[in-house]
Amino acid sequence: MRVATVLRSGGEYTPEHVARLRRQVPADLEMVCLTDMNVDVEGVEDVGFRYGWPGWWAKMELFRPGWHEDLLFMDLDTTVVGDLSPLLAVSVGPLPIVLRDFYRDNGLQSSLMYLPYDASEQVWDYWLPQSSWLMRTVRQGDQGVLELTWGDGARLWQKAARGAVVSYKVHVQPATTVGPKVHVVCFHGKPRPWDVPEISRREH
């Protein structure tokens, strides 16, 4: 398995955010960054985009053919605050693992995903022929495409690794602390993790 992330130029994220995530990932795990930039971070392999899709749609390149190993995808503002072993232990089998959206009961959230190498074909075959139309019509971005393709066919982190993955806004901020059983904190929108001193101190 390799850890994967995506960095697209033109936004607020930079190679330093890739380096930040690399520091949080165990050294024995290889890491790859899909990007249109020269990331040049030790321990991270740059893999160029093939399609140039804008904004969050660049994440759809994770589903393209050619990967020969499983991927554990993390958004660049995902923050590892504990041991990744509980997540790695359940990241086996033919089904992907995604998050149940923190605000939408029937939605999916894509900031942390286990992607078996042979589980992406359904998404890719649906996405590629109609990508232009989907980018115009699907309001939830890449997450909406996963809902249209996987539906209830994916496993959920909330069940596979109960209590290990939480939202900063929904779980940590109201409690004013990171619980002892939490291993990964997902951020969505502002603040970013580097703007939260408690989270910054917990980063590896």
C-alpha positions as CSV (number, residue, x, y, z in Angstrom):
1,M,0.0,0.0,0.0
2,R,1.1,3.6,-0.7
3,V,-0.2,6.8,0.8
4,A,-1.4,9.2,-1.9
5,T,-2.3,12.8,-1.9
6,V,-3.2,15.4,-4.6
7,L,-1.7,18.9,-5.1
8,R,-3.0,21.1,-7.8
9,S,-1.4,24.5,-8.6
10,G,-3.3,27.7,-8.4
11,G,-4.7,27.2,-4.9
12,E,-3.6,27.8,-1.3
13,Y,-1.7,24.5,-1.0
14,T,2.0,24.2,-1.7
15,P,4.7,21.5,-1.6
16,E,5.3,22.4,2.0
17,H,1.8,20.9,2.8
18,V,2.9,17.7,1.1
19,A,6.0,17.7,3.3
20,R,3.8,18.2,6.3
21,L,1.8,15.2,5.5
22,R,4.9,13.1,4.7
23,R,6.1,13.9,8.2
24,Q,2.9,12.4,9.7
25,V,3.1,9.2,7.7
26,P,5.2,6.3,9.0
27,A,8.6,6.2,7.3
28,D,8.1,2.6,6.0
29,L,5.0,3.6,3.9
30,E,5.8,4.9,0.4
31,M,4.0,8.1,-0.6
32,V,2.9,9.4,-4.0
33,C,1.6,12.9,-4.9
34,L,-0.5,13.4,-8.0
35,T,0.4,16.9,-9.1
36,D,1.1,19.4,-11.9
37,M,4.0,20.9,-9.9
38,N,7.5,19.9,-9.0
39,V,6.9,18.9,-5.4
40,D,10.5,17.8,-4.6
41,V,9.8,16.4,-1.2
42,E,12.1,13.6,0.1
43,G,10.2,10.3,0.3
44,V,7.4,11.4,-2.0
45,E,7.1,10.4,-5.7
46,D,5.7,13.0,-8.0
47,V,3.2,11.6,-10.5
48,G,2.0,14.0,-13.1
49,F,-1.7,14.7,-14.0
50,R,-2.8,13.4,-17.3
51,Y,-6.0,15.4,-17.7
52,G,-5.7,18.8,-16.1
53,W,-9.2,18.8,-14.5
54,P,-9.8,22.0,-12.4
55,G,-10.0,22.3,-8.6
56,W,-11.1,19.4,-6.6
57,W,-11.9,17.4,-9.8
58,A,-8.1,16.7,-10.0
59,K,-8.8,14.0,-7.4
60,M,-10.6,11.9,-10.0
61,E,-7.1,11.0,-11.4
62,L,-6.8,8.7,-8.3
63,F,-9.2,6.4,-10.1
64,R,-7.4,6.2,-13.4
65,P,-6.1,2.8,-14.5
66,G,-2.5,1.9,-13.9
67,W,-2.1,1.7,-10.1
68,H,-0.8,-1.7,-9.1
69,E,-1.1,-1.3,-5.4
70,D,-3.7,-0.2,-2.9
71,L,-3.8,3.5,-2.0
72,L,-4.5,5.2,1.3
73,F,-5.5,8.7,0.1
74,M,-5.4,11.8,2.4
75,D,-6.3,15.3,1.6
76,L,-3.5,17.8,2.4
77,D,-5.3,19.1,5.4
78,T,-6.0,15.7,6.9
79,T,-4.0,15.4,10.1
80,V,-2.6,12.3,11.7
81,V,-2.5,12.7,15.5
82,G,-2.0,9.1,16.5
83,D,-0.8,5.7,15.2
84,L,-2.0,4.8,11.7
85,S,-2.0,1.1,12.6
86,P,-5.8,0.8,13.3
87,L,-6.5,2.2,9.9
88,L,-4.0,0.1,8.1
89,A,-5.3,-3.0,9.8
90,V,-8.8,-2.6,8.4
91,S,-7.6,-1.5,5.0
92,V,-7.8,-4.9,3.4
93,G,-10.2,-6.5,1.0
94,P,-11.9,-5.6,-2.3
95,L,-14.2,-2.8,-1.0
96,P,-13.1,0.8,-0.7
97,I,-13.4,2.7,2.6
98,V,-14.6,6.2,2.7
99,L,-16.1,8.6,5.3
100,R,-19.8,9.1,5.8
101,D,-20.2,12.8,5.3
102,F,-20.2,14.7,8.6
103,Y,-23.2,16.8,7.7
104,R,-25.2,14.7,5.2
105,D,-26.6,11.4,6.4
106,N,-26.6,9.8,3.0
107,G,-23.5,11.5,1.6
108,L,-19.9,10.4,1.3
109,Q,-16.8,12.4,2.2
110,S,-13.5,11.8,0.4
111,S,-10.8,13.4,2.5
112,L,-9.6,9.9,3.7
113,M,-10.1,6.9,1.4
114,Y,-8.8,3.4,1.1
115,L,-8.7,2.6,-2.6
116,P,-8.0,-1.1,-3.5
117,Y,-6.2,-1.0,-6.8
118,D,-9.0,-3.0,-8.6
119,A,-11.9,-1.1,-7.0
120,S,-11.7,2.1,-9.0
121,E,-12.8,0.8,-12.4
122,Q,-16.5,1.4,-11.8
123,V,-15.8,5.0,-10.8
124,W,-13.5,5.6,-13.8
125,D,-15.8,4.0,-16.4
126,Y,-18.7,6.2,-15.1
127,W,-16.6,9.4,-14.8
128,L,-14.4,9.6,-17.9
129,P,-17.0,9.5,-20.8
130,Q,-19.1,12.2,-19.2
131,S,-16.6,14.1,-17.1
132,S,-17.4,17.5,-18.7
133,W,-21.1,17.1,-17.9
134,L,-20.5,15.8,-14.4
135,M,-18.3,18.7,-13.5
136,R,-21.1,21.1,-14.6
137,T,-23.9,19.3,-12.7
138,V,-22.6,17.5,-9.6
139,R,-22.7,20.0,-6.8
140,Q,-20.8,17.8,-4.3
141,G,-17.7,17.5,-6.5
142,D,-15.7,14.2,-6.5
143,Q,-17.7,13.1,-3.5
144,G,-20.9,13.3,-5.5
145,V,-19.4,11.1,-8.2
146,L,-18.6,8.5,-5.6
147,E,-22.1,8.6,-4.3
148,L,-23.4,8.0,-7.8
149,T,-21.1,5.1,-8.4
150,W,-20.4,3.4,-5.1
151,G,-23.6,4.4,-3.3
152,D,-23.8,2.0,-0.3
153,G,-21.2,-0.3,-1.8
154,A,-18.3,1.2,0.1
155,R,-17.3,0.5,3.6
156,L,-17.2,3.5,6.1
157,W,-14.4,4.5,8.3
158,Q,-16.9,5.3,11.0
159,K,-17.7,1.6,11.2
160,A,-14.4,0.0,10.1
161,A,-12.3,2.0,12.6
162,R,-14.9,3.2,15.0
163,G,-13.9,6.5,16.8
164,A,-10.4,6.6,15.1
165,V,-11.3,9.2,12.4
166,V,-13.2,12.4,13.4
167,S,-14.0,15.9,12.1
168,Y,-12.4,18.9,13.6
169,K,-15.5,21.0,13.3
170,V,-18.0,18.4,14.3
171,H,-16.1,16.5,17.0
172,V,-13.0,18.2,18.2
173,Q,-14.0,21.9,18.3
174,P,-17.1,21.4,20.4
175,A,-15.3,19.1,22.8
176,T,-12.3,21.5,22.8
177,T,-9.9,18.5,22.8
178,V,-8.8,15.5,20.7
179,G,-10.0,12.3,22.3
180,P,-7.4,9.6,23.3
181,K,-8.8,7.1,20.7
182,V,-8.6,9.6,17.8
183,H,-5.9,8.8,15.2
184,V,-6.9,11.1,12.3
185,V,-8.6,14.5,12.3
186,C,-10.3,15.6,9.1
187,F,-10.6,19.3,8.3
188,H,-13.1,20.8,5.9
189,G,-12.9,24.5,5.2
190,K,-11.5,26.9,7.7
191,P,-9.7,26.8,10.1
192,R,-6.9,24.8,8.6
193,P,-5.0,22.4,10.9
194,W,-1.9,24.6,10.9
195,D,-4.1,27.4,12.3
196,V,-5.1,25.4,15.4
197,P,-2.2,25.2,17.9
198,E,-3.5,22.1,19.7
199,I,-3.6,20.2,16.4
200,S,-0.2,21.5,15.3
201,R,1.3,20.2,18.5
202,R,-0.2,16.7,18.0
203,E,1.2,16.3,14.5
204,H,4.0,13.8,14.0
